[in-house]
Amino acid sequence: MTLLLRIHRCYNFLDMPVKKIVFIGVIGGGEISPEDAARAEEVGREIARRGAALVCGGLGGVMEAACRGARAEGGHTIGAGVITKIIA
C-alpha cells in the first residue's frame, strides 16, 4: 500500500482518487509584513481553488498565512513540524 493511499484511507481528506491528489509545499519567514501576509494568504487561496493540498512546516508567518488562505477557500492543509529537543 502506498503512503498516499494510507493517508487517504486514514484521513479521507479529499474526495478524489489518490492518484489525483496534488500536494504543494509553502515555506517562508516567520516574521512578515502585513503585505507579505496578504500575498501568502492569496497563494493559499489559489492552491485550494485549484484542488491541491497545502503542505507547510506548521509555523507562523508565511506558512500560517498561506494555511489561513487555503482554509478560507475550503482547502486542505498539512502542517509537518520537527521536534529537535525532547524535554523530560
DRENTORKOL-3810 file (N, C-alpha, C; in nm, 4 decimals):
REM DRENTORKOL-3810
@n.u->0.0849; n.v->-0.1175; n.w->0.0000; ca.u->0.0000; ca.v->0.0000; ca.w->0.0000; c.u->0.0897; c.v->0.1242; c.w->0.0000
@n.u->0.0618; n.v->0.2181; n.w->-0.0868; ca.u->0.1436; ca.v->0.3388; ca.w->-0.0957; c.u->0.1127; c.v->0.4341; c.w->0.0189
@n.u->0.2060; n.v->0.5235; n.w->0.0458; ca.u->0.1866; ca.v->0.6228; ca.w->0.1511; c.u->0.0650; c.v->0.7091; c.w->0.1218
@n.u->0.0461; n.v->0.7511; n.w->-0.0037; ca.u->-0.0692; ca.v->0.8352; ca.w->-0.0372; c.u->-0.1997; c.v->0.7616; c.w->-0.0102
@n.u->-0.2033; n.v->0.6335; n.w->-0.0419; ca.u->-0.3250; ca.v->0.5565; ca.w->-0.0160; c.u->-0.3509; c.v->0.5470; c.w->0.1335
@n.u->-0.2453; n.v->0.5284; n.w->0.2120; ca.u->-0.2616; ca.v->0.5241; ca.w->0.3574; c.u->-0.3149; c.v->0.6565; c.w->0.4100
@n.u->-0.2571; n.v->0.7666; n.w->0.3624; ca.u->-0.3051; ca.v->0.8982; ca.w->0.4052; c.u->-0.4517; c.v->0.9141; c.w->0.3684
@n.u->-0.4867; n.v->0.8782; n.w->0.2465; ca.u->-0.6246; ca.v->0.8929; ca.w->0.2011; c.u->-0.7199; c.v->0.8083; c.w->0.2856
@n.u->-0.6827; n.v->0.6849; n.w->0.3141; ca.u->-0.7692; ca.v->0.5973; ca.w->0.3932; c.u->-0.7793; c.v->0.6420; c.w->0.5379
@n.u->-0.6682; n.v->0.6900; n.w->0.5943; ca.u->-0.6691; ca.v->0.7304; ca.w->0.7346; c.u->-0.7464; c.v->0.8597; c.w->0.7572
@n.u->-0.7281; n.v->0.9555; n.w->0.6712; ca.u->-0.7861; ca.v->1.0872; ca.w->0.6938; c.u->-0.8996; c.v->1.1208; c.w->0.5983
@n.u->-0.9028; n.v->1.0549; n.w->0.4841; ca.u->-1.0081; ca.v->1.0774; ca.w->0.3849; c.u->-1.0335; c.v->1.2269; c.w->0.3642
@n.u->-0.9259; n.v->1.3027; n.w->0.3447; ca.u->-0.9399; ca.v->1.4481; ca.w->0.3375; c.u->-0.9732; c.v->1.5017; c.w->0.1993
@n.u->-0.9680; n.v->1.4207; n.w->0.0968; ca.u->-1.0088; ca.v->1.4658; ca.w->-0.0353; c.u->-1.1018; c.v->1.3621; c.w->-0.0974
@n.u->-1.2059; n.v->1.4080; n.w->-0.1603; ca.u->-1.2995; ca.v->1.3175; ca.w->-0.2258; c.u->-1.2620; c.v->1.2983; c.w->-0.3716
@n.u->-1.1415; n.v->1.2495; n.w->-0.3946; ca.u->-1.0962; ca.v->1.2212; ca.w->-0.5297; c.u->-1.0010; c.v->1.1023; c.w->-0.5227
@n.u->-0.9817; n.v->1.0325; n.w->-0.6323; ca.u->-0.8885; ca.v->0.9192; ca.w->-0.6306; c.u->-0.7487; c.v->0.9629; c.w->-0.5887
@n.u->-0.6798; n.v->0.8750; n.w->-0.5190; ca.u->-0.5474; ca.v->0.9053; ca.w->-0.4660; c.u->-0.4520; c.v->0.9521; c.w->-0.5750
@n.u->-0.4595; n.v->0.8933; n.w->-0.6919; ca.u->-0.3649; ca.v->0.9298; ca.w->-0.7967; c.u->-0.3798; c.v->1.0747; c.w->-0.8434
@n.u->-0.4888; n.v->1.1411; n.w->-0.8053; ca.u->-0.5106; ca.v->1.2791; ca.w->-0.8475; c.u->-0.4806; c.v->1.3810; c.w->-0.7380
@n.u->-0.4340; n.v->1.3363; n.w->-0.6222; ca.u->-0.4024; ca.v->1.4304; ca.w->-0.5151; c.u->-0.2734; c.v->1.5044; c.w->-0.5498
@n.u->-0.2787; n.v->1.6354; n.w->-0.5399; ca.u->-0.1605; ca.v->1.7185; ca.w->-0.5642; c.u->-0.1276; c.v->1.7889; c.w->-0.4329
@n.u->-0.0026; n.v->1.7785; n.w->-0.3898; ca.u->0.0450; ca.v->1.8467; ca.w->-0.2704; c.u->0.1387; c.v->1.9584; c.w->-0.3142
@n.u->0.1182; n.v->2.0773; n.w->-0.2587; ca.u->0.2052; ca.v->2.1907; ca.w->-0.2893; c.u->0.2617; c.v->2.2426; c.w->-0.1580
@n.u->0.3936; n.v->2.2517; n.w->-0.1505; ca.u->0.4608; ca.v->2.2982; ca.w->-0.0301; c.u->0.4800; c.v->2.4483; c.w->-0.0297
@n.u->0.4610; n.v->2.5072; n.w->0.0882; ca.u->0.4826; ca.v->2.6512; ca.w->0.1069; c.u->0.5729; c.v->2.6687; c.w->0.2288
@n.u->0.6823; n.v->2.7409; n.w->0.2097; ca.u->0.7706; ca.v->2.7732; ca.w->0.3213; c.u->0.8036; c.v->2.9221; c.w->0.3145
@n.u->0.8434; n.v->2.9779; n.w->0.4265; ca.u->0.8792; ca.v->3.1190; ca.w->0.4271; c.u->0.9095; c.v->3.1657; c.w->0.5674
@n.u->0.9369; n.v->3.2932; n.w->0.5777; ca.u->0.9774; ca.v->3.3534; ca.w->0.7044; c.u->0.8681; c.v->3.3523; c.w->0.8098
@n.u->0.9117; n.v->3.3527; n.w->0.9347; ca.u->0.8190; ca.v->3.3534; ca.w->1.0468; c.u->0.7703; c.v->3.4923; c.w->1.0841
@n.u->0.8494; n.v->3.5930; n.w->1.0526; ca.u->0.8105; ca.v->3.7315; ca.w->1.0804; c.u->0.7973; c.v->3.8029; c.w->0.9466
@n.u->0.6735; n.v->3.8402; n.w->0.9128; ca.u->0.6480; ca.v->3.9006; ca.w->0.7822; c.u->0.5632; c.v->4.0262; c.w->0.7967
@n.u->0.5670; n.v->4.1078; n.w->0.6938; ca.u->0.4880; ca.v->4.2310; ca.w->0.6921; c.u->0.3415; c.v->4.1979; c.w->0.6617
@n.u->0.2511; n.v->4.2892; n.w->0.6903; ca.u->0.1110; ca.v->4.2677; ca.w->0.6551; c.u->0.0909; c.v->4.2451; c.w->0.5048
@n.u->0.1720; n.v->4.3131; n.w->0.4240; ca.u->0.1610; ca.v->4.2962; ca.w->0.2783; c.u->0.2018; c.v->4.1546; c.w->0.2368
@n.u->0.3105; n.v->4.1031; n.w->0.2959; ca.u->0.3539; ca.v->3.9668; ca.w->0.2651; c.u->0.2533; c.v->3.8636; c.w->0.3161
@n.u->0.1913; n.v->3.8918; n.w->0.4310; ca.u->0.0887; ca.v->3.8017; ca.w->0.4832; c.u->-0.0294; c.v->3.7950; c.w->0.3869
@n.u->-0.0689; n.v->3.9099; n.w->0.3327; ca.u->-0.1795; ca.v->3.9124; ca.w->0.2366; c.u->-0.1440; c.v->3.8335; c.w->0.1104
@n.u->-0.0193; n.v->3.8469; n.w->0.0644; ca.u->0.0248; ca.v->3.7714; ca.w->-0.0539; c.u->0.0237; c.v->3.6209; c.w->-0.0256
@n.u->0.0734; n.v->3.5823; n.w->0.0916; ca.u->0.0774; ca.v->3.4403; ca.w->0.1279; c.u->-0.0637; c.v->3.3833; c.w->0.1401
@n.u->-0.1561; n.v->3.4610; n.w->0.1961; ca.u->-0.2957; ca.v->3.4164; ca.w->0.2051; c.u->-0.3537; c.v->3.3947; c.w->0.0653
@n.u->-0.3230; n.v->3.4825; n.w->-0.0263; ca.u->-0.3731; ca.v->3.4676; ca.w->-0.1632; c.u->-0.3139; c.v->3.3432; c.w->-0.2292
@n.u->-0.1879; n.v->3.3166; n.w->-0.2027; ca.u->-0.1261; ca.v->3.1933; ca.w->-0.2549; c.u->-0.2015; c.v->3.0713; c.w->-0.2006
@n.u->-0.2291; n.v->3.0715; n.w->-0.0713; ca.u->-0.3037; ca.v->2.9613; ca.w->-0.0109; c.u->-0.4426; c.v->2.9463; c.w->-0.0703
@n.u->-0.5113; n.v->3.0576; n.w->-0.0930; ca.u->-0.6447; ca.v->3.0520; ca.w->-0.1539; c.u->-0.6377; c.v->2.9925; c.w->-0.2941
@n.u->-0.5378; n.v->3.0324; n.w->-0.3706; ca.u->-0.5248; ca.v->2.9823; ca.w->-0.5080; c.u->-0.4918; c.v->2.8327; c.w->-0.5096
@n.u->-0.4086; n.v->2.7891; n.w->-0.4180; ca.u->-0.3790; ca.v->2.6458; ca.w->-0.4078; c.u->-0.5074; c.v->2.5683; c.w->-0.3821
@n.u->-0.5893; n.v->2.6173; n.w->-0.2898; ca.u->-0.7162; ca.v->2.5493; ca.w->-0.2585; c.u->-0.8133; c.v->2.5533; c.w->-0.3763
@n.u->-0.8228; n.v->2.6663; n.w->-0.4440; ca.u->-0.9123; ca.v->2.6777; ca.w->-0.5595; c.u->-0.8782; c.v->2.5753; c.w->-0.6669
@n.u->-0.7517; n.v->2.5446; n.w->-0.6798; ca.u->-0.7075; ca.v->2.4502; ca.w->-0.7826; c.u->-0.7130; c.v->2.3052; c.w->-0.7361
@n.u->-0.7629; n.v->2.2841; n.w->-0.6129; ca.u->-0.7855; ca.v->2.1480; ca.w->-0.5642; c.u->-0.6652; c.v->2.0771; c.w->-0.5057
@n.u->-0.5588; n.v->2.1489; n.w->-0.4772; ca.u->-0.4396; ca.v->2.0863; ca.w->-0.4192; c.u->-0.4432; c.v->2.0991; c.w->-0.2675
@n.u->-0.3671; n.v->2.0137; n.w->-0.2004; ca.u->-0.3496; ca.v->2.0221; ca.w->-0.0554; c.u->-0.2210; c.v->2.0996; c.w->-0.0283
@n.u->-0.2276; n.v->2.1927; n.w->0.0650; ca.u->-0.1119; ca.v->2.2753; ca.w->0.1001; c.u->-0.0336; c.v->2.2069; c.w->0.2119
@n.u->0.0960; n.v->2.1933; n.w->0.1932; ca.u->0.1846; ca.v->2.1338; ca.w->0.2937; c.u->0.2837; c.v->2.2393; c.w->0.3388
@n.u->0.2994; n.v->2.2523; n.w->0.4718; ca.u->0.3952; ca.v->2.3505; ca.w->0.5227; c.u->0.4546; c.v->2.2998; c.w->0.6526
@n.u->0.5395; n.v->2.3815; n.w->0.7122; ca.u->0.6044; ca.v->2.3446; ca.w->0.8368; c.u->0.5189; c.v->2.3667; c.w->0.9597
@n.u->0.4030; n.v->2.4242; n.w->0.9432; ca.u->0.3117; ca.v->2.4416; ca.w->1.0549; c.u->0.3473; c.v->2.5540; c.w->1.1504
@n.u->0.4348; n.v->2.6436; n.w->1.1089; ca.u->0.4732; ca.v->2.7546; ca.w->1.1960; c.u->0.4038; c.v->2.8833; c.w->1.1526
@n.u->0.4424; n.v->2.9948; n.w->1.2132; ca.u->0.3796; ca.v->3.1227; ca.w->1.1841; c.u->0.4315; c.v->3.1882; c.w->1.0574
@n.u->0.3956; n.v->3.3131; n.w->1.0391; ca.u->0.4425; ca.v->3.3916; ca.w->0.9250; c.u->0.3812; c.v->3.3465; c.w->0.7941
@n.u->0.4668; n.v->3.3242; n.w->0.6949; ca.u->0.4208; ca.v->3.2871; ca.w->0.5610; c.u->0.3372; c.v->3.1596; c.w->0.5652
@n.u->0.3852; n.v->3.0586; n.w->0.6393; ca.u->0.3151; ca.v->2.9299; ca.w->0.6420; c.u->0.1766; c.v->2.9429; c.w->0.7051
@n.u->0.1665; n.v->3.0153; n.w->0.8137; ca.u->0.0372; ca.v->3.0359; ca.w->0.8791; c.u->-0.0590; c.v->3.1116; c.w->0.7874
@n.u->-0.0107; n.v->3.2153; n.w->0.7234; ca.u->-0.0953; ca.v->3.2954; ca.w->0.6353; c.u->-0.1431; c.v->3.2144; c.w->0.5152
@n.u->-0.0540; n.v->3.1349; n.w->0.4559; ca.u->-0.0935; ca.v->3.0518; ca.w->0.3421; c.u->-0.1985; c.v->2.9494; c.w->0.3840
@n.u->-0.1807; n.v->2.8895; n.w->0.5000; ca.u->-0.2807; ca.v->2.7936; ca.w->0.5502; c.u->-0.4142; c.v->2.8625; c.w->0.5770
@n.u->-0.4084; n.v->2.9805; n.w->0.6330; ca.u->-0.5313; ca.v->3.0560; ca.w->0.6592; c.u->-0.6068; c.v->3.0815; c.w->0.5286
@n.u->-0.5341; n.v->3.1186; n.w->0.4228; ca.u->-0.5969; ca.v->3.1408; ca.w->0.2934; c.u->-0.6569; c.v->3.0136; c.w->0.2359
@n.u->-0.5829; n.v->2.9030; n.w->0.2453; ca.u->-0.6339; ca.v->2.7752; ca.w->0.1931; c.u->-0.7597; c.v->2.7322; c.w->0.2674
@n.u->-0.7586; n.v->2.7437; n.w->0.3982; ca.u->-0.8756; ca.v->2.7043; ca.w->0.4777; c.u->-0.9951; c.v->2.7951; c.w->0.4479
@n.u->-0.9694; n.v->2.9225; n.w->0.4227; ca.u->-1.0784; ca.v->3.0152; ca.w->0.3902; c.u->-1.1504; c.v->2.9737; c.w->0.2624
@n.u->-1.0788; n.v->2.9066; n.w->0.1728; ca.u->-1.1385; ca.v->2.8587; ca.w->0.0473; c.u->-1.1881; c.v->2.7148; c.w->0.0591
@n.u->-1.1846; n.v->2.6596; n.w->0.1806; ca.u->-1.2300; ca.v->2.5220; ca.w->0.1997; c.u->-1.1263; c.v->2.4179; c.w->0.1618
@n.u->-1.0006; n.v->2.4608; n.w->0.1503; ca.u->-0.8935; ca.v->2.3691; ca.w->0.1122; c.u->-0.8427; c.v->2.2872; c.w->0.2294
@n.u->-0.7487; n.v->2.1999; n.w->0.1993; ca.u->-0.6905; ca.v->2.1113; ca.w->0.2987; c.u->-0.5449; c.v->2.1494; c.w->0.3204
@n.u->-0.5025; n.v->2.1471; n.w->0.4486; ca.u->-0.3662; ca.v->2.1836; ca.w->0.4816; c.u->-0.3028; c.v->2.0752; c.w->0.5683
@n.u->-0.1727; n.v->2.0616; n.w->0.5546; ca.u->-0.0963; ca.v->1.9671; ca.w->0.6356; c.u->0.0231; c.v->2.0429; c.w->0.6911
@n.u->0.0344; n.v->2.0487; n.w->0.8231; ca.u->0.1484; ca.v->2.1116; ca.w->0.8879; c.u->0.2399; c.v->2.0035; c.w->0.9426
@n.u->0.3628; n.v->2.0025; n.w->0.9009; ca.u->0.4589; ca.v->1.8999; ca.w->0.9447; c.u->0.5700; c.v->1.9649; c.w->1.0216
@n.u->0.5727; n.v->1.9440; n.w->1.1504; ca.u->0.6759; ca.v->2.0008; ca.w->1.2338; c.u->0.7817; c.v->1.8984; c.w->1.2703
@n.u->0.8937; n.v->1.9475; n.w->1.3183; ca.u->1.0044; ca.v->1.8607; ca.w->1.3577; c.u->1.0379; c.v->1.8922; c.w->1.5024
@n.u->1.0493; n.v->1.7885; n.w->1.5848; ca.u->1.0915; ca.v->1.8069; ca.w->1.7226; c.u->1.2423; c.v->1.7925; c.w->1.7263
@n.u->1.3111; n.v->1.8956; n.w->1.7724; ca.u->1.4568; ca.v->1.8905; ca.w->1.7752; c.u->1.5120; c.v->1.8623; c.w->1.9144
@n.u->1.4288; n.v->1.8753; n.w->2.0180; ca.u->1.4758; ca.v->1.8514; ca.w->2.1531; c.u->1.3593; c.v->1.7996; c.w->2.2367
@n.u->1.3831; n.v->1.6921; n.w->2.3069; ca.u->1.2809; ca.v->1.6373; ca.w->2.3949; c.u->1.3135; c.v->1.6827; c.w->2.5373
@n.u->1.2162; n.v->1.7433; n.w->2.6014; ca.u->1.2349; ca.v->1.7903; ca.w->2.7395; c.u->1.1706; c.v->1.6887; c.w->2.8312
@n.u->1.2499; n.v->1.6319; n.w->2.9210; ca.u->1.1988; ca.v->1.5273; ca.w->3.0111; c.u->1.1378; c.v->1.5887; c.w->3.1349
END
